[in-house]
Amino acid sequence: MFSAAGSIQGLRLLLVVLVLLSVNHPSSATDRPSSAALIRIPSSIVLDGRLDEPEWRDAPVLRLVEQSPKPGAATPYETEVRIIVSDDRIFFGFQCKDPHPDRLSIHTMRRDETMGQDGQTHTDDTVSIVLDTYGDRRTGYFFQINAAGTRTDGLIANPESASLDWDGIWDARTARATDGWSAEIMIPSRTLSFSRGLREWGLNLERYVPRERLALRWSSPTLDSLLYDLSRTGTLTGVGDLQQGRGIEISPYGIGKTKEFYGQSPRKWQATAGGEITWKATSQLTTVLTLNTDFAETEVDTRQINLTRFPLFFPEKRAFFLEGTNQYDFGLGLGGESPQFIPFFSRQIGLLDGEPIPINAGLKLNGRVGNWNLALLDVQTRETSVSPQVVADLSLPSPRVPGTNLVAGRASYDFNENLRIGTIFTNGDPAALRHNTLAGIDAIWHTSKFQGNKNLLLGAWSATTQGDVGPGSKLGWGFKIDYPNDLLDCNFGINEYGDGLEPLLGFLPRPGVRHTSIGCNYQPRPSKDGPFRWIRQEFFENQYSRYTDTRGIVESWEYFMAPVNVRFESGDRFEFNWDPHAETLLTPFEVTPGVVIPPGSYDFTRWRLEAQTSEHRSLQFGTTTWFGTFYNGHLMQWENYLRWTSPRGRIQLDLELENDFGHIPAGNFVQRLWSARTAYAWSPNLVLSSFIQYDTASENVGTNTRLRWTIRPGNDLFIVWNRGWQRIVTDPHVSIVPQSDLVAVKLRWTFRP
């Protein structure tokens, strides 16, 4: 059984250990490279990708070193970087030598897709910049462009990943040459929050060559070094006099819409206006006021098939909620692609069961004061009515949803570059039916110097909800030890979530359980002189996970193993997995409509075969097949994709198919999810894209077509057309009928007086 008192005592002990580790392991910056920027006020640089202005010749040169696969090895891909600082801008100039510039890999001109749609795939020739503008070695900015000048940017809150949904105002251009390519990147100081007067920023630079799977790095060019790990950055001087002007930014928008729901309501025409006002109270503290907020330009969610008992996770995509989202990261390893627990999840605001809820106004604050990191969000929604489907899904008393006030805040304190301790709170119910408050505390200790130069992270957290919540323990707690390195990647963690832990402004898919996980991956890189020289890296993966209920009874367990997971020197990969499961059902489980699995204990084993071509190729394909037993029956899952990109990335075609065939005693079922993405780009600033999806669960075909014209950074025109069709399975004479239609035109302009 869960013991709250014992859990709290253990958490206190771990917090003490974290503090002692921080005291006894002071940081050292003696091995960090340092560079001074050339200071020119004003600067006469014309952004064209060519480093031919006199300032570039005078600027100090930073040379990148091979980081992977052979740290420090000689390379023909010589890369030089120069940095120039004016009074309100930072310029980065890259000179990238390439013995075969005609083989540059460019797959996209769509913003934020230079690392694939998942933000983790190295598809394109790119250069990247990481900035630690606070000097805290934890939070920062990420900027990246490919060889076509396509921009990707994000916010860094942990050493293993960046949130790529934030879109800052900055610009870049690239140019081709006979011996490679070059790039100019301009970042206005008003796009950044930073400690005014801080003489040194953290800086790292990277170039990636996908056809060679080769990375070059300026600081910490070792295999265990992660680009987002700000404790491994070098230092950039010459930024202490950067100005942020008046600190005011005004972004009004106007929008016209027409929408129709066939058979339910006639076509309606709407026009409205709104906007955001940003005020930087200090160079570190930003306040944003939003009025009559609209998200018409936001891309639709990617649909998913759910064959589990638990809700799916869909990431936040709305621009207003994305800036500063890294400030709300809580705990260690609780988030990610399949999060266990998110105390504050901004998609709970302005959306109810996926249906939009209008927002009258919102106020947010993000930034730092000394060693304190602060974030606050206060939003007032407007009364509206929701569809009968939402009423049924959430058991609402009526379609009317009153307007309500929703609040979230977080504060954390940096004891030093290793230890951060923070708190978080939320208040409100998106459905405006219950009183609900969450409060939590967490601590994370991180070093990149464990046993010399290894990564080690320790984290602990505790949270509770109060108000109109269910019976049982209202407490949650957990800890994790993470050792993410190139040869060994190991972790161990325990997280417990009480029955009464109900974060109505958060995301907790599985309350009332204790989750224990342990894993270790051995990832050798075979010698290039041995018999396996055709293998770049092998991943022997092992991960065990177990869930027990409040009485200590095992609800489920899973052991995932990859005896074969090979990345070849060509970039292609092959994987084979063994994945045994056990599930205990206390209540019936409807896996698909009409197919109900009765209560009981079930043991089943899944297997997977996966093969993918290298991401750098213009024509890519991949296949994943899951097969094996499933709840006393069998389940076959086929996932396939085919992608093609024109040589310079102007045209993109992407087809993805998932087909699941289940044969179990409770009944047979077929689930399908098909999607197609197309895009045509005149330039990185003018892109037409379309996303088509169909799934058998909804029997709906949906299209999201979007034209985005970035007139200049910060000024955008969006034309969006969303249309849905319903597949009719009961009438043999009619196969598909229109269901909904929406056309929106939105113009957003940014003024920085």
Steps between C-alpha positions, in 0.01 A plus 500: 500500500604860447652669804477880475710560813777269382489654154540853635787394726677340206443811290644723772805275521553521125470880507769513769723277286451734202602801705809321634599393150470860387718622787767234464527510122568858401495574132799587294514692177871475436458265202241709318612678184452874487456746216451874476252641248599784272313809619389737226246776558330542262544196274470520121438129441253416224338164569564299182692195622833629368763606750645772278466810722820636658369425851510126433869516408579680826299271728680226700471152353352203688582159351276198554646159582358159410283377787352187343578233397873558576554785746790720396569322172614690192212578265454653153187673631688795645268748668578853615268728695523874558285706737421871482304697759338836431300701750181293456590199282726199494630369167641152447690417184572138401744385232439130432748320274365197315694289246170421322263796541272356233410225751367732770192354665193728513159351577288796599438873489230480770580670827600272792542191279875501435522205742198320362138518611590342835775752571749219561601383153818631342386530140668815369838671479465746786682743726380561856545756775437448871491806727493513880404865544444479877827329585311239704627203292144362485257705290571649163419542133553274199530628141559289191486544122553258214692571182187657347460750786202326658468602865447283807504640853414390850536539874734285707403386848688173539826358362335237278247692289357835395140610449490590130152653502616848602540739204724798562557798270832458319626457146754302297631461146726245333713493187665225297865501393725266302663378820191478725244741637475797734236648727420826674271499802365815666341482847356825638579553868131577557417141406702378798461534872836539670679632803581859412865578560598133509839504329502132400236275347510126456550406134524187295507452124441192290502395138341174385571315172226236468642299211806426717308498834772744608473774762749779566487693826673806647478416870521151656552297180462163676258214438340545843435869442144599412448820304219615732714448810574859595748394767730403210483831315794728442490872576425792273621845607415839356125480566488709818385821325212353299185713515133402490355837401182602681418138570155532340363282221149534356359219281144572380317262273189506285314192386209413276331159516223311335391163635221251453399176667293316242162385627550677835537874440505733197815671380615783725726794421714654771755778526691586813818656626729455796864491583779483750698765683842401632686704758844413627490646848868415521738336254422172678128531577234501227128567536255417219134608484277326247153625404229309312750224431462302178686189382362455148848459349594212734564171323256218575598214726645183354249224562595186694361150548439409863491130596572570868280584800649845544458841330731608220734797523492778241767772526433872530527688169341841571749784481389703803550208739834388356733785592628433849366145504842376609453684830224254597707184456460305823688206642742278311374278219128557568433659160611399152306345213299272733484700822417344834407821680491867399382721789416785262403419143398811307273307261251484786446874444290606200421139408244264651521144375666643188226757435599871504394715797524876428750704702418858594842589631815354644805625683831321533833580657827318432858565594753532779574719799848425627521124551120466496316369193140622484197409289135600541196452275150637563226442239132595495283287271161600356168324543417275207313188399661172405388212282295204627808280451700705754205493741490121476877450520542717812157431659422871506164608649421712191660626176551841665853552631533813717794732468762437763838616625798265470837565664840327498832607644848371562803626690838333526834594653846420363733424788779458243536357153437148635196535728159654437208477747155621398130519574191493279131576550182503293142603577181450305287255305474535119137380520424754778333232713742436788748670726844359434844608616836330448826574682834326456872517566790350305880492494744403224874455531698468178865469413697432182819427697409174671807274490672766293264582212187285538142620535306428819161635608311451827147628550224489761150647519179507700157648422148506638154614387234650723137598454225297337704187433424133538566276800839352578846646530537845347880472500745415226877463528793350315869497421724404211868430441608547139839420343458599130834438327619366168619152603264447795158662532343386827219617725300406807190668639193463719193721470183472705167665421218494755137421416402853597776671301286679238685783322217650295747741337755224451535162336500176702389203290536238773422605861491261795818310411865466589720482191844343526734505202857391444695483179846485355615519140843386386592692184842404360657644187690219321860559390542609141781246469293203616247267337205726595640822353181539292309570824506856635343415837310214663234554766435211740192633678342375822213671681275358773186677620248400769176655628343404833177634647445656843485152659828389347333271243675494162280661236742462212863444413706513182854402404627652176819359353687571177749219438555655157486873431759596242582834341711433190776723364265575210249650745246222448380313808345168602347400832350186655318509837355263757230659716313279752207655691263420783174683567244460779156636415269571795226637274402425139719667237348605166804489274294612197125569468313178565808295594506474880772306683368353829676545837784261571875451483665488159855417395605566142817548300554750222781496241615775269694519174601844378703620202562856383711662232732786587335834569738685266363333186254689280289183477443333836289209611455306819294217639412389849317176575375406845367147537429244771238426763258758640242436777474125428491569127724646233572850373685599185602866458655631178642851481658618176615831359628630167656846468639691205656845484614690193876573487478850650215428740228692316263204464420254780285189479441278804269199519447309827281194556412310816283190485418295811331159481380349828365148553410441865230295680299820564476562125693602191582858406681706239638847571651714226671838501613645169656841443666696223701822523593717205680832485625739238738781595585801288746589777531437876274803548220389264373144539177326401432175685219249533439224753239231430397241761254210522434258782242227547424597861334825390434397138601858419720639224653833601715743305702792634636721221708800599684778322752685717668810365757652732515849353787562734580337835215581738255595223300206363201438279317168544231357274352181646242261358376213715245259360357174631306217340315222679518146365158333498524127570127430537382620157631301199403784264696777676866460594597845628324829574635843598496566874670835568670783318707792631697767316700757696725787396719645775752783487736549792737795523769577756610849603807559713504875579 
